[in-house]
């Protein structure tokens, strides 16, 4: 990789939401990152980082904070991506948010004060409140891809899915229609 552009290096993704109303089952939203190889950027993910697998095999992606209720102050879930350390064999990383569906159907519009923020240092790359995908149960909130020089670039945009968590992680990296 020979370029003067370093591209994006270390990124933080933060997710927030308010707890469910008193007496209602907890709202459980989850950050998930899917990493794809350069040889198959739209195929099956090489690996996932999420609540049940909080670290990538090489330590470049970490789920630092995981909430099952949205209770507390500040960010409820936080994920760190060290793209500048990620092997050149990977060419695409998708960031998604899914809602656990244990206690019946729950959509983004049913969860109060949802917000996601993606930042590199103090630079905000994206922020969203999921209003545009209020009827979805999961959403892609952005992707990182390597450009022609091998540097990482960010592609924003929220894309909603009506899918259970297992289905979402299998389709979140598909080509946008």
N, CA and C of each residue as an Amber inpcrd file, in Angstrom:
protein
   531
   0.8460000  -1.1590000   0.0000000   0.0000000   0.0000000   0.0000000
   0.8980000   1.2310000   0.0000000   0.9380000   1.9410000  -1.0860000
   1.7790000   3.1380000  -1.1390000   0.9220000   4.3440000  -1.4910000
   0.6560000   5.1610000  -0.4800000  -0.1630000   6.3460000  -0.6640000
   0.1490000   7.3300000   0.4350000   0.0200000   8.6110000   0.1360000
   0.1990000   9.6200000   1.1600000  -1.0650000   9.7670000   2.0070000
  -2.2100000   9.2780000   1.5230000  -3.4460000   9.3340000   2.2810000
  -3.4930000   8.1820000   3.2690000  -3.6170000   8.5120000   4.5320000
  -3.7070000   7.4760000   5.5560000  -5.1080000   6.9070000   5.6550000
  -6.0980000   7.6390000   5.2130000  -7.4700000   7.1740000   5.3280000
  -7.9240000   7.2090000   6.7750000  -9.0020000   6.5320000   7.0380000
  -9.5700000   6.4760000   8.3830000  -8.7950000   5.4600000   9.1980000
  -8.5020000   5.8190000  10.4550000  -7.7220000   4.9360000  11.3120000
  -8.5470000   4.2850000  12.4050000  -8.7360000   4.9780000  13.5090000
  -9.4540000   4.4480000  14.6760000 -10.8160000   5.1270000  14.7690000
 -11.8680000   4.3210000  14.8780000 -13.2400000   4.8040000  14.8610000
 -13.9780000   4.3010000  16.0990000 -14.8710000   5.1610000  16.6060000
 -15.7480000   4.7520000  17.7020000 -17.1910000   4.8430000  17.2290000
 -17.9580000   3.7990000  17.5030000 -19.3860000   3.7720000  17.2120000
 -20.1080000   3.7180000  18.5530000 -21.0280000   4.6470000  18.7880000
 -21.7520000   4.7080000  20.0550000 -23.2520000   4.6550000  19.7900000
 -23.9520000   3.8650000  20.5870000 -25.3900000   3.6620000  20.4520000
 -26.0680000   4.0280000  21.7720000 -27.1930000   4.7320000  21.6760000
 -27.9640000   5.1250000  22.8580000 -29.4380000   4.8330000  22.6370000
 -30.1430000   4.5560000  23.7330000 -31.5900000   4.4710000  23.7270000
 -32.0740000   4.5610000  25.1690000 -33.3330000   4.9340000  25.3240000
 -33.9250000   5.0130000  26.6540000 -34.4790000   3.6440000  27.0440000
 -34.5060000   3.3560000  28.3470000 -35.0860000   2.0890000  28.8100000
 -36.5650000   1.9920000  28.4470000 -37.0710000   0.7840000  28.4510000
 -38.4970000   0.5710000  28.1780000 -39.3270000   1.1480000  29.3240000
 -40.6090000   1.4100000  29.0760000 -41.4710000   1.9360000  30.1300000
 -41.5680000   0.9550000  31.3130000 -41.8350000   1.4940000  32.4950000
 -41.9600000   0.6910000  33.7050000 -42.9420000  -0.4580000  33.4980000
 -42.5450000  -1.6530000  33.8510000 -43.3900000  -2.8320000  33.7330000
 -43.3160000  -3.5350000  32.3910000 -42.7010000  -2.9020000  31.3860000
 -42.5690000  -3.5150000  30.0580000 -41.2510000  -4.2850000  29.9760000
 -41.1690000  -5.2910000  29.1110000 -39.9000000  -6.0060000  28.9410000
 -38.8040000  -5.0370000  28.4790000 -37.5600000  -5.3060000  28.8470000
 -36.4760000  -4.3900000  28.4580000 -36.2590000  -4.3450000  26.9510000
 -35.9060000  -3.1580000  26.4650000 -35.4970000  -2.9910000  25.0720000
 -34.0080000  -3.2800000  25.0140000 -33.6160000  -4.1970000  24.1350000
 -32.2150000  -4.5970000  24.0170000 -31.7680000  -4.3930000  22.5740000
 -30.9900000  -3.3310000  22.3430000 -30.4160000  -3.0470000  21.0360000
 -28.9570000  -3.4580000  21.0560000 -28.4420000  -3.8920000  19.9260000
 -27.0660000  -4.3670000  19.8540000 -26.3300000  -3.8170000  18.6500000
 -25.0850000  -3.4000000  18.8860000 -24.1720000  -3.0670000  17.7950000
 -23.5780000  -4.3620000  17.2540000 -23.3590000  -4.4020000  15.9540000
 -22.7030000  -5.5480000  15.3370000 -21.8250000  -5.0390000  14.1940000
 -20.6350000  -5.6090000  14.0870000 -19.7370000  -5.3010000  12.9690000
 -19.4970000  -6.5860000  12.1940000 -19.5830000  -6.4940000  10.8870000
 -19.3180000  -7.6310000  10.0030000 -18.1460000  -7.2710000   9.1010000
 -17.1680000  -8.1470000   9.0560000 -15.9560000  -7.9000000   8.2790000
 -15.9310000  -8.8300000   7.0740000 -15.6000000  -8.2730000   5.9100000
 -15.6210000  -9.0160000   4.6480000 -14.2430000  -8.9890000   4.0110000
 -13.8870000 -10.0740000   3.3580000 -12.5850000 -10.1600000   2.6990000
 -12.5750000  -9.3570000   1.4020000 -11.3860000  -9.0110000   0.9460000
 -11.2690000  -8.2840000  -0.3160000 -11.7310000  -9.1520000  -1.4830000
 -11.5820000 -10.4540000  -1.3590000 -11.9860000 -11.3630000  -2.4290000
 -13.4770000 -11.6120000  -2.5090000 -14.2250000 -11.3230000  -1.4210000
 -15.6640000 -11.5720000  -1.3970000 -16.3600000 -10.5030000  -0.5480000
 -16.3210000  -9.2370000  -1.0050000 -16.8360000  -8.1420000  -0.1730000
 -18.3440000  -8.1320000   0.0370000 -19.0980000  -8.9260000  -0.7240000
 -20.5490000  -8.9840000  -0.5760000 -21.0340000 -10.3850000  -0.2370000
 -20.1340000 -11.2720000   0.0880000 -20.4950000 -12.6370000   0.4490000
 -20.7800000 -12.7600000   1.9310000 -20.4640000 -13.9110000   2.4660000
 -20.6470000 -14.1330000   3.9070000 -19.5540000 -13.3860000   4.6670000
 -19.8830000 -12.8440000   5.8400000 -18.8490000 -12.1610000   6.6290000
 -17.7420000 -13.1240000   7.0350000 -16.5150000 -12.6260000   7.0360000
 -15.3830000 -13.4320000   7.5180000 -15.5320000 -13.6610000   9.0130000
 -15.9940000 -12.6400000   9.7310000 -16.3130000 -12.7720000  11.1460000
 -17.2130000 -11.6220000  11.5800000 -17.8640000 -11.8210000  12.7210000
 -18.7520000 -10.8250000  13.3140000 -18.2360000 -10.4510000  14.6970000
 -18.4510000  -9.2070000  15.0830000 -18.2130000  -8.7700000  16.4530000
 -19.5550000  -8.2710000  16.9660000 -19.9910000  -8.8220000  18.1130000
 -21.2930000  -8.4980000  18.6900000 -21.3050000  -8.8970000  20.1580000
 -22.4650000  -8.8150000  20.8000000 -22.5830000  -9.0490000  22.2390000
 -22.0500000 -10.3990000  22.6900000 -22.1060000 -11.4070000  21.8610000
 -21.6810000 -12.7560000  22.2490000 -20.2640000 -13.0870000  21.7820000
 -19.6670000 -12.2060000  21.0080000 -18.3060000 -12.3620000  20.5020000
 -17.7180000 -10.9650000  20.4150000 -17.2340000 -10.4560000  21.5420000
 -16.9410000  -9.0320000  21.7020000 -15.6160000  -8.5760000  21.1100000
 -14.7920000  -9.4850000  20.6110000 -13.4870000  -9.1180000  20.0700000
 -13.2670000  -9.8040000  18.7330000 -12.6690000  -9.0760000  17.7910000
 -12.2960000  -9.6990000  16.5290000 -11.1100000 -10.6240000  16.8000000
 -10.8680000 -11.5960000  15.9330000  -9.7570000 -12.5310000  16.1540000
  -8.3950000 -11.8340000  16.2880000  -8.2110000 -10.7080000  15.6130000
  -6.9300000 -10.0010000  15.6560000  -6.9260000  -8.8130000  16.6190000
  -8.0270000  -8.5850000  17.3250000  -8.1080000  -7.5040000  18.3050000
  -8.3100000  -6.1180000  17.7260000  -8.6650000  -6.0080000  16.4610000
  -8.8250000  -4.6950000  15.8350000 -10.2330000  -4.1150000  15.9940000
 -11.2020000  -4.9510000  16.3450000 -12.5710000  -4.4950000  16.5740000
 -13.0070000  -5.0140000  17.9420000 -13.4880000  -4.1020000  18.7900000
 -13.8500000  -4.4690000  20.1510000 -15.1860000  -3.8460000  20.5280000
 -16.0870000  -4.6600000  21.0790000 -17.3070000  -4.1410000  21.6800000
 -16.9620000  -3.8330000  23.1300000 -16.7860000  -2.5380000  23.4320000
 -16.3160000  -2.1100000  24.7470000 -17.4190000  -2.0880000  25.7860000
 -18.6280000  -1.8070000  25.3640000 -19.7420000  -1.6720000  26.3060000
 -20.9710000  -2.3010000  25.6820000 -21.6950000  -3.0990000  26.4850000
 -22.8900000  -3.7850000  26.0180000 -23.9850000  -3.6190000  27.0640000
 -25.1090000  -3.0580000  26.6760000 -26.2470000  -2.8810000  27.5720000
 -27.3980000  -3.7540000  27.0970000 -28.1380000  -4.3070000  28.0330000
 -29.3210000  -5.0920000  27.6830000 -30.6110000  -4.3380000  27.9770000
 -30.4740000  -3.0980000  28.5000000 -31.6700000  -2.3760000  28.9260000
 -31.7130000  -0.9140000  28.4970000 -30.5850000  -0.3060000  28.1820000
 -30.5510000   1.1200000  27.8720000 -30.5060000   1.9840000  29.1210000
 -30.3620000   1.3660000  30.2820000 -30.3210000   2.1260000  31.5360000
 -28.9400000   2.7400000  31.7420000 -28.9200000   3.8780000  32.4000000
 -27.6690000   4.5610000  32.6910000 -27.5690000   5.8470000  31.8850000
 -26.4690000   6.5390000  32.1000000 -26.2420000   7.8130000  31.4330000
 -25.2520000   7.6380000  30.2930000 -25.3980000   8.4370000  29.2480000
 -24.4430000   8.4190000  28.1460000 -24.6910000   7.2680000  27.1930000
 -23.6160000   6.8060000  26.6040000 -23.7010000   5.7540000  25.5900000
 -24.0120000   4.4050000  26.2380000 -24.9220000   3.6580000  25.6290000
 -25.2940000   2.3440000  26.1430000 -24.4180000   1.2430000  25.5640000
 -24.0200000   1.3910000  24.3130000 -23.1020000   0.4430000  23.6830000
 -22.0430000   1.2360000  22.9390000 -20.8020000   0.7490000  22.9970000
 -19.6890000   1.4070000  22.3220000 -18.8160000   0.3400000  21.6750000
 -18.4520000   0.5790000  20.4220000 -17.5660000  -0.3200000  19.6900000
 -16.3980000   0.4910000  19.1320000 -15.1980000  -0.0530000  19.2240000
 -14.0080000   0.5900000  18.6760000 -13.4900000  -0.2470000  17.5180000
 -13.1820000   0.4290000  16.4010000 -12.6090000  -0.2330000  15.2360000
 -11.2530000   0.3980000  14.9510000 -10.2140000  -0.3980000  14.9100000
  -8.8770000   0.0750000  14.5560000  -8.6010000  -0.3690000  13.1290000
  -9.1830000   0.3640000  12.1930000  -9.0910000  -0.0020000  10.7830000
  -7.6630000   0.0520000  10.2710000  -6.8650000   0.9640000  10.8130000
  -5.4750000   1.0850000  10.3660000  -4.6360000  -0.1400000  10.7260000
  -5.1300000  -0.9980000  11.5980000  -4.4320000  -2.2320000  11.9730000
  -5.0190000  -3.4690000  11.3040000  -6.1550000  -3.3120000  10.6300000
  -6.8450000  -4.4420000  10.0260000  -6.0540000  -4.9500000   8.8140000
  -5.9110000  -6.2410000   8.7160000  -5.1570000  -6.8790000   7.6350000
  -5.6410000  -6.4230000   6.2610000  -4.7180000  -6.3330000   5.3210000
  -5.0740000  -5.9560000   3.9410000  -5.9790000  -6.9810000   3.2830000
  -6.1360000  -8.1470000   3.8880000  -7.0320000  -9.1790000   3.3640000
  -8.5030000  -8.8400000   3.5510000  -8.7750000  -7.8070000   4.3490000
 -10.1520000  -7.3690000   4.5690000 -10.3680000  -6.0570000   3.8370000
 -11.5100000  -5.9550000   3.1370000 -11.7570000  -4.7660000   2.3300000
 -13.0350000  -4.0320000   2.6470000 -13.8180000  -4.5780000   3.5880000
 -15.1130000  -3.9620000   3.8750000 -15.5430000  -4.3280000   5.2920000
 -16.0350000  -3.3290000   6.0240000 -16.5770000  -3.5390000   7.3680000
 -17.9150000  -2.8250000   7.4400000 -18.9610000  -3.5750000   7.7760000
 -20.3140000  -3.0340000   7.8810000 -20.6590000  -2.8940000   9.3660000
 -21.2690000  -1.7590000   9.7270000 -21.7280000  -1.5400000  11.0980000
 -23.2510000  -1.5790000  11.0960000 -23.8170000  -2.3870000  11.9760000
 -25.2610000  -2.5000000  12.0640000 -25.7510000  -2.3950000  13.4890000
 -27.0460000  -2.1740000  13.6030000 -27.7300000  -2.1530000  14.8880000
 -28.9520000  -3.0540000  14.7350000 -29.1490000  -3.9420000  15.6950000
 -30.3170000  -4.8090000  15.6570000 -31.0480000  -4.7340000  16.9880000
 -32.3300000  -5.0220000  16.9490000 -33.1560000  -5.0510000  18.1520000
 -33.4760000  -6.5040000  18.4530000 -33.1520000  -6.9450000  19.6650000
 -33.5180000  -8.2950000  20.0730000 -35.0340000  -8.4110000  20.0980000
 -35.5380000  -9.5520000  19.6640000 -36.9850000  -9.7440000  19.5110000
 -37.5260000 -10.8040000  20.4720000 -36.9680000 -10.9190000  21.6610000
 -37.3570000 -11.9700000  22.6150000 -38.8040000 -11.8570000  23.0860000
 -39.3050000 -10.6530000  23.2910000 -40.6230000 -10.4540000  23.9040000
 -41.6490000  -9.8930000  22.9270000 -41.5600000 -10.2850000  21.6670000
 -42.4860000  -9.7860000  20.6560000 -41.8110000  -8.7710000  19.7500000
 -42.4690000  -8.4350000  18.6780000 -41.9050000  -7.5380000  17.6710000
 -41.6660000  -6.1450000  18.2430000 -40.4780000  -5.6430000  18.0080000
 -40.0970000  -4.3140000  18.4490000 -39.3640000  -3.6340000  17.3020000
 -39.8140000  -2.4410000  16.9390000 -39.2120000  -1.6680000  15.8480000
 -38.5160000  -0.4440000  16.4250000 -37.6600000   0.1920000  15.6300000
 -36.9630000   1.3880000  16.1010000 -37.9400000   2.4570000  16.5750000
 -39.0810000   2.5890000  15.9120000 -40.0700000   3.5750000  16.3080000
 -40.6960000   3.2990000  17.6690000 -40.5590000   2.0710000  18.1760000
 -41.0880000   1.6990000  19.4840000 -40.1200000   2.0130000  20.6240000
 -38.8900000   2.3590000  20.2920000 -37.8390000   2.5730000  21.2980000
 -37.5640000   4.0700000  21.3930000 -37.6430000   4.6060000  22.6000000
 -37.4730000   6.0500000  22.8010000 -36.0040000   6.4590000  22.7480000
 -35.7740000   7.6190000  22.1590000 -34.4680000   8.3060000  22.1720000
 -33.3210000   7.4780000  21.5930000 -33.5710000   6.7980000  20.4900000
 -32.4890000   6.0540000  19.8410000 -31.5380000   7.0150000  19.1340000
 -30.2660000   6.6950000  19.1720000 -29.2630000   7.5140000  18.4890000
 -28.0060000   6.6860000  18.2820000 -27.3880000   6.8740000  17.1410000
 -26.0980000   6.2590000  16.8600000 -25.1680000   7.3500000  16.3530000
 -23.9080000   7.2400000  16.7210000 -22.8980000   8.2240000  16.3170000
 -21.6340000   7.4670000  15.9320000 -21.0380000   7.8540000  14.8050000
 -19.7830000   7.2520000  14.3530000 -18.7700000   8.3840000  14.2510000
 -17.6430000   8.2310000  14.9600000 -16.6300000   9.2870000  14.9960000
 -15.2340000   8.7110000  14.8200000 -14.4050000   9.5210000  14.1790000
 -12.9640000   9.2710000  14.1590000 -12.3480000  10.4280000  14.9470000
 -11.8620000  10.1230000  16.1470000 -11.3720000  11.1850000  17.0110000
 -12.5090000  12.1460000  17.3100000 -12.2960000  13.4210000  17.0470000
 -13.3470000  14.4230000  17.2800000 -14.1910000  14.6900000  16.0430000
 -13.8690000  14.0250000  14.9490000 -14.6040000  14.2140000  13.7040000
 -15.7980000  13.2670000  13.6440000 -16.9850000  13.8450000  13.5500000
 -18.1820000  13.0310000  13.4260000 -18.3590000  12.6200000  11.9690000
 -18.3750000  11.3250000  11.7350000 -18.5710000  10.7940000  10.3860000
 -20.0570000  10.6400000  10.0750000 -20.8520000  10.2930000  11.0990000
 -22.2900000  10.1140000  10.9030000 -22.9910000  10.1410000  12.2480000
 -24.2540000  10.5360000  12.2250000 -25.1320000  10.4890000  13.3910000
 -26.5530000  10.3020000  12.8820000 -27.3450000   9.5080000  13.6010000
 -28.7050000   9.2550000  13.1430000 -29.5780000   8.8710000  14.3370000
 -30.9000000   9.0980000  14.1920000 -31.8430000   8.7500000  15.2540000
 -32.8040000   7.6270000  14.8450000 -32.5860000   7.0070000  13.7100000
 -33.3710000   5.8810000  13.1970000 -34.7900000   6.2670000  12.7870000
 -35.1140000   7.5510000  12.7360000 -36.4590000   7.9830000  12.3390000
 -36.7780000   7.5460000  10.9120000 -35.7820000   7.5290000  10.0430000
 -36.0280000   7.1590000   8.6460000 -36.2830000   5.6610000   8.4690000
 -36.0070000   4.8680000   9.5020000 -36.2360000   3.4200000   9.4470000
 -37.0600000   2.9880000  10.6640000 -38.0230000   3.8250000  11.0590000
 -38.8030000   3.5860000  12.2770000 -39.5190000   2.2360000  12.2790000
 -39.9020000   1.7090000  11.1220000 -40.6110000   0.4280000  11.0510000
 -39.6740000  -0.7680000  10.9260000 -38.3680000  -0.5330000  10.9610000
 -37.3900000  -1.6200000  10.8250000 -37.0320000  -2.2100000  12.1830000
 -36.5560000  -3.4450000  12.1570000 -36.0970000  -4.1230000  13.3670000
 -34.5740000  -4.1900000  13.4360000 -33.9140000  -3.7870000  12.3620000
 -32.4450000  -3.7730000  12.2940000 -32.0550000  -2.7710000  11.2140000
 -30.8150000  -2.2950000  11.2850000 -30.3700000  -1.3160000  10.2870000
 -28.8560000  -1.3450000  10.1330000 -28.4050000  -1.1600000   8.9130000
 -27.0020000  -0.8630000   8.6400000 -26.8680000   0.6400000   8.8240000
 -25.8300000   1.0640000   9.5760000 -25.6650000   2.5010000   9.8320000
 -24.4390000   3.0790000   9.1410000 -23.6700000   2.2520000   8.4700000
 -22.5230000   2.7420000   7.7230000 -21.5920000   1.6070000   7.3620000
 -20.6700000   1.9160000   6.4550000 -19.6750000   0.9160000   6.0750000
 -18.3510000   1.5960000   5.7940000 -17.3040000   0.8440000   6.0190000
 -15.9430000   1.2700000   5.7220000 -15.4240000   0.3730000   4.6170000
 -14.8450000   0.9790000   3.5890000 -14.2890000   0.2190000   2.4720000
 -12.9080000   0.7740000   2.1340000 -12.0930000  -0.0780000   1.5670000
 -10.7760000   0.3640000   1.1130000 -10.9120000   1.0140000  -0.2570000
 -10.2150000   2.1400000  -0.4460000 -10.2090000   2.7730000  -1.7640000
  -9.0990000   2.1410000  -2.6030000  -8.8640000   2.6710000  -3.7840000
  -7.8700000   2.1180000  -4.6930000  -6.4590000   2.0840000  -4.1340000
  -6.1550000   2.9730000  -3.1900000  -4.8080000   2.9950000  -2.5940000
  -4.7140000   2.0960000  -1.3710000  -5.8380000   1.5180000  -0.9370000
  -5.8480000   0.6750000   0.2550000  -6.2350000   1.4110000   1.5210000
  -6.4730000   2.7280000   1.4300000  -6.8870000   3.5190000   2.5970000
  -8.3800000   3.3020000   2.8610000  -8.7610000   3.3490000   4.1240000
 -10.1580000   3.1800000   4.4960000 -10.9380000   4.4760000   4.3100000
 -12.1340000   4.3630000   3.7210000 -13.0490000   5.4900000   3.5740000
 -14.4110000   5.0820000   4.1490000 -15.1910000   6.0680000   4.5510000
 -16.4960000   5.8150000   5.1540000 -17.6060000   6.1040000   4.1650000
 -18.5950000   5.2330000   4.1360000 -19.8190000   5.4410000   3.3620000
 -20.9740000   5.4300000   4.3460000 -21.6100000   6.5670000   4.4910000
 -22.7210000   6.6850000   5.4340000 -24.0440000   6.3020000   4.8150000
 -25.0680000   6.4060000   5.6090000 -26.4170000   6.0870000   5.1620000
 -26.9970000   4.9610000   5.9880000 -28.2320000   5.1670000   6.4170000
 -28.9270000   4.1660000   7.2200000 -29.8650000   3.3930000   6.3090000
 -29.7960000   2.0750000   6.3990000 -30.6230000   1.1870000   5.5760000
 -31.3280000   0.2050000   6.5030000 -32.6700000   0.2680000   6.5480000
 -33.4430000  -0.5650000   7.4560000 -33.7230000  -1.9480000   6.9040000
 -33.9050000  -2.8980000   7.8250000 -34.2240000  -4.2900000   7.4960000
 -35.3530000  -4.7470000   8.4040000 -36.2320000  -5.5690000   7.8870000
 -37.2610000  -6.2080000   8.6920000 -36.8230000  -7.6610000   8.8330000
 -35.9640000  -7.8960000   9.8280000 -35.3580000  -9.2160000   9.9620000
 -35.0440000  -9.5060000  11.4190000 -35.1150000 -10.7890000  11.7730000
 -34.6870000 -11.1870000  13.1050000 -33.1550000 -11.0890000  13.1500000
 -32.5470000 -11.0890000  14.3350000 -31.0920000 -10.9060000  14.4280000
 -30.2750000 -11.8770000  13.5830000 -30.6150000 -13.1530000  13.5720000
 -29.8340000 -14.1300000  12.8140000 -29.9000000 -13.8570000  11.3080000
 -31.0840000 -13.5260000  10.8210000 -31.2290000 -13.2160000   9.3960000
 -30.5010000 -11.9280000   9.0550000 -30.6260000 -10.9160000   9.9180000
 -29.9780000  -9.6340000   9.6510000 -28.4760000  -9.7920000   9.4420000
 -27.7930000 -10.5250000  10.3210000 -26.3260000 -10.6260000  10.1740000
 -25.9390000 -11.3900000   8.9030000 -26.8530000 -12.1780000   8.3560000
 -26.5380000 -12.8780000   7.1180000 -26.7920000 -12.0260000   5.8760000
 -27.6160000 -10.9590000   5.9930000 -27.9500000 -10.1370000   4.8270000
 -27.4520000  -8.6900000   4.9320000 -26.9130000  -8.2970000   6.0690000
 -26.5500000  -6.8830000   6.2630000 -25.4800000  -6.3910000   5.3010000
 -24.6750000  -7.2770000   4.7780000 -23.6300000  -6.8870000   3.8420000
 -24.0180000  -7.0180000   2.3830000 -25.2870000  -7.3360000   2.1190000
 -25.7260000  -7.4890000   0.7280000 -25.6890000  -6.1480000   0.0090000
 -25.6640000  -6.2140000  -1.2940000 -25.6710000  -4.9860000  -2.0960000
 -26.9670000  -4.2300000  -1.8640000 -26.8550000  -2.9180000  -1.7050000
 -28.0440000  -2.0720000  -1.5190000 -28.8770000  -2.1020000  -2.7770000
 -30.1850000  -2.1900000  -2.6040000 -31.0390000  -2.2190000  -3.7940000
 -31.5490000  -0.8640000  -4.1470000
